[in-house]
Amino acid sequence: MKKVAVKKLDISAGISNLAVLSAVVVVSLPLLLGDQLGVVLSKFATQGAGVIEEFGNFFLRLFS
């Protein structure tokens, strides 16, 4: 009987690369956006609050 070797998926290198890439993006945002950074962040916060409110309403309807 022949044994089949199971290759384990190593995702630590990918996660590390993703962490480095996200850190570079966060650091470079003020340089890329300049004065528009405040506008972009306020729109992002507004949309995020809307999404959180929608999830809250969904869970209230789900459990009531």
N, CA, C and O atoms as CSV, one atom per row, in Angstrom:
chain,resi,resn,atom,element,x,y,z
A,1,MET,N,N,0.846,-1.171,0.000
A,1,MET,CA,C,0.000,0.000,0.000
A,1,MET,C,C,0.895,1.239,0.000
A,1,MET,O,O,1.825,1.347,0.800
A,2,LYS,N,N,0.609,2.152,-0.889
A,2,LYS,CA,C,1.419,3.353,-1.031
A,2,LYS,C,C,0.837,4.471,-0.166
A,2,LYS,O,O,-0.363,4.744,-0.205
A,3,LYS,N,N,1.709,5.111,0.616
A,3,LYS,CA,C,1.269,6.214,1.463
A,3,LYS,C,C,1.264,7.502,0.647
A,3,LYS,O,O,2.173,7.775,-0.136
A,4,VAL,N,N,0.229,8.264,0.856
A,4,VAL,CA,C,0.103,9.541,0.165
A,4,VAL,C,C,0.510,10.650,1.133
A,4,VAL,O,O,-0.046,10.779,2.224
A,5,ALA,N,N,1.480,11.434,0.716
A,5,ALA,CA,C,1.929,12.534,1.560
A,5,ALA,C,C,0.966,13.711,1.411
A,5,ALA,O,O,0.645,14.142,0.304
A,6,VAL,N,N,0.521,14.211,2.545
A,6,VAL,CA,C,-0.386,15.349,2.541
A,6,VAL,C,C,0.441,16.603,2.783
A,6,VAL,O,O,1.116,16.734,3.804
A,7,LYS,N,N,0.378,17.510,1.836
A,7,LYS,CA,C,1.134,18.751,1.966
A,7,LYS,C,C,0.340,19.740,2.803
A,7,LYS,O,O,-0.804,20.060,2.483
A,8,LYS,N,N,0.955,20.222,3.877
A,8,LYS,CA,C,0.294,21.201,4.733
A,8,LYS,C,C,0.413,22.577,4.101
A,8,LYS,O,O,1.458,22.946,3.564
A,9,LEU,N,N,-0.666,23.320,4.175
A,9,LEU,CA,C,-0.701,24.657,3.622
A,9,LEU,C,C,-0.096,25.622,4.629
A,9,LEU,O,O,-0.598,25.760,5.745
A,10,ASP,N,N,0.987,26.293,4.232
A,10,ASP,CA,C,1.660,27.242,5.115
A,10,ASP,C,C,1.267,28.651,4.690
A,10,ASP,O,O,1.734,29.158,3.670
A,11,ILE,N,N,0.411,29.270,5.479
A,11,ILE,CA,C,-0.077,30.593,5.123
A,11,ILE,C,C,0.618,31.703,5.905
A,11,ILE,O,O,0.271,32.874,5.752
A,12,SER,N,N,1.584,31.354,6.732
A,12,SER,CA,C,2.230,32.376,7.555
A,12,SER,C,C,2.999,33.379,6.699
A,12,SER,O,O,3.030,34.566,7.024
A,13,ALA,N,N,3.615,32.926,5.620
A,13,ALA,CA,C,4.341,33.852,4.750
A,13,ALA,C,C,3.378,34.814,4.065
A,13,ALA,O,O,3.681,36.000,3.934
A,14,GLY,N,N,2.245,34.329,3.634
A,14,GLY,CA,C,1.250,35.193,3.008
A,14,GLY,C,C,0.683,36.211,3.972
A,14,GLY,O,O,0.477,37.370,3.611
A,15,ILE,N,N,0.430,35.779,5.202
A,15,ILE,CA,C,-0.089,36.697,6.214
A,15,ILE,C,C,0.947,37.758,6.552
A,15,ILE,O,O,0.608,38.925,6.747
A,16,SER,N,N,2.197,37.357,6.618
A,16,SER,CA,C,3.265,38.310,6.887
A,16,SER,C,C,3.375,39.342,5.772
A,16,SER,O,O,3.519,40.535,6.038
A,17,ASN,N,N,3.308,38.887,4.529
A,17,ASN,CA,C,3.364,39.820,3.401
A,17,ASN,C,C,2.169,40.766,3.400
A,17,ASN,O,O,2.315,41.950,3.096
A,18,LEU,N,N,1.002,40.258,3.734
A,18,LEU,CA,C,-0.195,41.089,3.799
A,18,LEU,C,C,-0.074,42.141,4.901
A,18,LEU,O,O,-0.501,43.282,4.721
A,19,ALA,N,N,0.507,41.763,6.039
A,19,ALA,CA,C,0.691,42.712,7.136
A,19,ALA,C,C,1.663,43.822,6.738
A,19,ALA,O,O,1.435,44.991,7.048
A,20,VAL,N,N,2.732,43.460,6.059
A,20,VAL,CA,C,3.706,44.469,5.615
A,20,VAL,C,C,3.072,45.395,4.594
A,20,VAL,O,O,3.261,46.610,4.655
A,21,LEU,N,N,2.319,44.830,3.652
A,21,LEU,CA,C,1.663,45.639,2.624
A,21,LEU,C,C,0.649,46.603,3.243
A,21,LEU,O,O,0.588,47.770,2.853
A,22,SER,N,N,-0.141,46.130,4.194
A,22,SER,CA,C,-1.129,47.009,4.818
A,22,SER,C,C,-0.446,48.109,5.631
A,22,SER,O,O,-0.939,49.236,5.677
A,23,ALA,N,N,0.682,47.795,6.273
A,23,ALA,CA,C,1.410,48.828,7.017
A,23,ALA,C,C,1.953,49.896,6.073
A,23,ALA,O,O,1.906,51.084,6.391
A,24,VAL,N,N,2.464,49.487,4.926
A,24,VAL,CA,C,2.977,50.444,3.948
A,24,VAL,C,C,1.849,51.325,3.420
A,24,VAL,O,O,2.039,52.527,3.239
A,25,VAL,N,N,0.691,50.746,3.175
A,25,VAL,CA,C,-0.449,51.530,2.680
A,25,VAL,C,C,-0.891,52.541,3.726
A,25,VAL,O,O,-1.167,53.693,3.392
A,26,VAL,N,N,-0.961,52.130,4.979
A,26,VAL,CA,C,-1.399,53.037,6.047
A,26,VAL,C,C,-0.409,54.182,6.219
A,26,VAL,O,O,-0.810,55.327,6.427
A,27,VAL,N,N,0.868,53.879,6.135
A,27,VAL,CA,C,1.882,54.924,6.290
A,27,VAL,C,C,1.865,55.891,5.109
A,27,VAL,O,O,2.105,57.086,5.284
A,28,SER,N,N,1.587,55.387,3.916
A,28,SER,CA,C,1.642,56.234,2.733
A,28,SER,C,C,0.347,57.009,2.467
A,28,SER,O,O,0.333,57.884,1.601
A,29,LEU,N,N,-0.732,56.714,3.184
A,29,LEU,CA,C,-1.996,57.418,2.954
A,29,LEU,C,C,-1.892,58.938,3.112
A,29,LEU,O,O,-2.371,59.666,2.242
A,30,PRO,N,N,-1.288,59.439,4.181
A,30,PRO,CA,C,-1.194,60.907,4.284
A,30,PRO,C,C,-0.394,61.534,3.148
A,30,PRO,O,O,-0.708,62.639,2.706
A,31,LEU,N,N,0.627,60.844,2.678
A,31,LEU,CA,C,1.432,61.378,1.583
A,31,LEU,C,C,0.659,61.375,0.269
A,31,LEU,O,O,0.779,62.306,-0.528
A,32,LEU,N,N,-0.133,60.330,0.045
A,32,LEU,CA,C,-0.869,60.216,-1.209
A,32,LEU,C,C,-2.094,61.123,-1.250
A,32,LEU,O,O,-2.398,61.714,-2.286
A,33,LEU,N,N,-2.787,61.231,-0.138
A,33,LEU,CA,C,-4.053,61.968,-0.137
A,33,LEU,C,C,-3.904,63.437,0.243
A,33,LEU,O,O,-4.679,64.279,-0.212
A,34,GLY,N,N,-2.921,63.745,1.066
A,34,GLY,CA,C,-2.718,65.132,1.473
A,34,GLY,C,C,-3.922,65.691,2.196
A,34,GLY,O,O,-4.344,65.153,3.219
A,35,ASP,N,N,-4.479,66.774,1.667
A,35,ASP,CA,C,-5.607,67.445,2.311
A,35,ASP,C,C,-6.895,66.640,2.216
A,35,ASP,O,O,-7.820,66.871,2.995
A,36,GLN,N,N,-6.973,65.723,1.301
A,36,GLN,CA,C,-8.188,64.944,1.108
A,36,GLN,C,C,-8.332,63.809,2.125
A,36,GLN,O,O,-9.357,63.128,2.150
A,37,LEU,N,N,-7.321,63.604,2.957
A,37,LEU,CA,C,-7.364,62.501,3.924
A,37,LEU,C,C,-8.541,62.646,4.881
A,37,LEU,O,O,-9.228,61.666,5.169
A,38,GLY,N,N,-8.779,63.851,5.372
A,38,GLY,CA,C,-9.898,64.065,6.294
A,38,GLY,C,C,-11.232,63.776,5.642
A,38,GLY,O,O,-12.119,63.196,6.268
A,39,VAL,N,N,-11.383,64.175,4.387
A,39,VAL,CA,C,-12.636,63.938,3.661
A,39,VAL,C,C,-12.861,62.443,3.468
A,39,VAL,O,O,-13.965,61.941,3.678
A,40,VAL,N,N,-11.807,61.738,3.066
A,40,VAL,CA,C,-11.922,60.295,2.826
A,40,VAL,C,C,-12.238,59.568,4.127
A,40,VAL,O,O,-13.090,58.680,4.148
A,41,LEU,N,N,-11.568,59.933,5.202
A,41,LEU,CA,C,-11.816,59.261,6.480
A,41,LEU,C,C,-13.212,59.553,7.013
A,41,LEU,O,O,-13.841,58.670,7.596
A,42,SER,N,N,-13.708,60.769,6.827
A,42,SER,CA,C,-15.054,61.068,7.314
A,42,SER,C,C,-16.109,60.307,6.514
A,42,SER,O,O,-17.096,59.838,7.082
A,43,LYS,N,N,-15.911,60.180,5.197
A,43,LYS,CA,C,-16.851,59.394,4.396
A,43,LYS,C,C,-16.794,57.925,4.794
A,43,LYS,O,O,-17.825,57.257,4.878
A,44,PHE,N,N,-15.586,57.425,5.037
A,44,PHE,CA,C,-15.419,56.034,5.452
A,44,PHE,C,C,-16.108,55.786,6.788
A,44,PHE,O,O,-16.766,54.761,6.968
A,45,ALA,N,N,-15.959,56.714,7.720
A,45,ALA,CA,C,-16.591,56.568,9.032
A,45,ALA,C,C,-18.111,56.602,8.909
A,45,ALA,O,O,-18.807,55.839,9.580
A,46,THR,N,N,-18.626,57.484,8.055
A,46,THR,CA,C,-20.076,57.581,7.863
A,46,THR,C,C,-20.636,56.291,7.270
A,46,THR,O,O,-21.657,55.779,7.728
A,47,GLN,N,N,-19.960,55.775,6.252
A,47,GLN,CA,C,-20.429,54.527,5.636
A,47,GLN,C,C,-20.305,53.355,6.606
A,47,GLN,O,O,-21.172,52.482,6.644
A,48,GLY,N,N,-19.225,53.338,7.391
A,48,GLY,CA,C,-19.047,52.272,8.379
A,48,GLY,C,C,-20.137,52.298,9.439
A,48,GLY,O,O,-20.621,51.252,9.871
A,49,ALA,N,N,-20.525,53.511,9.859
A,49,ALA,CA,C,-21.603,53.626,10.837
A,49,ALA,C,C,-22.912,53.127,10.251
A,49,ALA,O,O,-23.712,52.501,10.946
A,50,GLY,N,N,-23.131,53.405,8.968
A,50,GLY,CA,C,-24.348,52.914,8.317
A,50,GLY,C,C,-24.387,51.401,8.249
A,50,GLY,O,O,-25.433,50.791,8.471
A,51,VAL,N,N,-23.258,50.800,7.946
A,51,VAL,CA,C,-23.189,49.330,7.872
A,51,VAL,C,C,-23.429,48.725,9.247
A,51,VAL,O,O,-24.157,47.741,9.376
A,52,ILE,N,N,-22.825,49.304,10.265
A,52,ILE,CA,C,-23.019,48.792,11.633
A,52,ILE,C,C,-24.490,48.915,12.039
A,52,ILE,O,O,-25.039,48.014,12.672
A,53,GLU,N,N,-25.125,50.031,11.674
A,53,GLU,CA,C,-26.546,50.203,11.995
A,53,GLU,C,C,-27.402,49.171,11.271
A,53,GLU,O,O,-28.347,48.636,11.851
A,54,GLU,N,N,-27.081,48.884,10.003
A,54,GLU,CA,C,-27.836,47.874,9.260
A,54,GLU,C,C,-27.684,46.488,9.884
A,54,GLU,O,O,-28.660,45.744,9.988
A,55,PHE,N,N,-26.466,46.139,10.299
A,55,PHE,CA,C,-26.264,44.851,10.964
A,55,PHE,C,C,-27.028,44.793,12.279
A,55,PHE,O,O,-27.604,43.761,12.621
A,56,GLY,N,N,-27.035,45.900,13.016
A,56,GLY,CA,C,-27.783,45.940,14.269
A,56,GLY,C,C,-29.264,45.725,14.043
A,56,GLY,O,O,-29.908,44.966,14.768
A,57,ASN,N,N,-29.805,46.398,13.032
A,57,ASN,CA,C,-31.232,46.216,12.715
A,57,ASN,C,C,-31.523,44.790,12.272
A,57,ASN,O,O,-32.551,44.218,12.633
A,58,PHE,N,N,-30.610,44.217,11.485
A,58,PHE,CA,C,-30.784,42.840,11.031
A,58,PHE,C,C,-30.834,41.874,12.201
A,58,PHE,O,O,-31.698,40.999,12.254
A,59,PHE,N,N,-29.900,42.034,13.148
A,59,PHE,CA,C,-29.879,41.113,14.289
A,59,PHE,C,C,-31.068,41.335,15.213
A,59,PHE,O,O,-31.563,40.387,15.824
A,60,LEU,N,N,-31.534,42.581,15.323
A,60,LEU,CA,C,-32.719,42.824,16.139
A,60,LEU,C,C,-33.937,42.116,15.532
A,60,LEU,O,O,-34.733,41.508,16.248
A,61,ARG,N,N,-34.073,42.204,14.186
A,61,ARG,CA,C,-35.199,41.512,13.541
A,61,ARG,C,C,-35.035,40.007,13.600
A,61,ARG,O,O,-36.016,39.268,13.679
A,62,LEU,N,N,-33.778,39.552,13.561
A,62,LEU,CA,C,-33.518,38.114,13.567
A,62,LEU,C,C,-33.877,37.484,14.907
A,62,LEU,O,O,-34.450,36.395,14.951
A,63,PHE,N,N,-33.545,38.164,15.994
A,63,PHE,CA,C,-33.732,37.574,17.321
A,63,PHE,C,C,-34.997,38.039,18.022
A,63,PHE,O,O,-35.244,37.635,19.159
A,64,SER,N,N,-35.796,38.866,17.388
A,64,SER,CA,C,-37.024,39.293,18.074
A,64,SER,C,C,-38.244,38.662,17.443
A,64,SER,O,O,-39.365,38.906,17.888
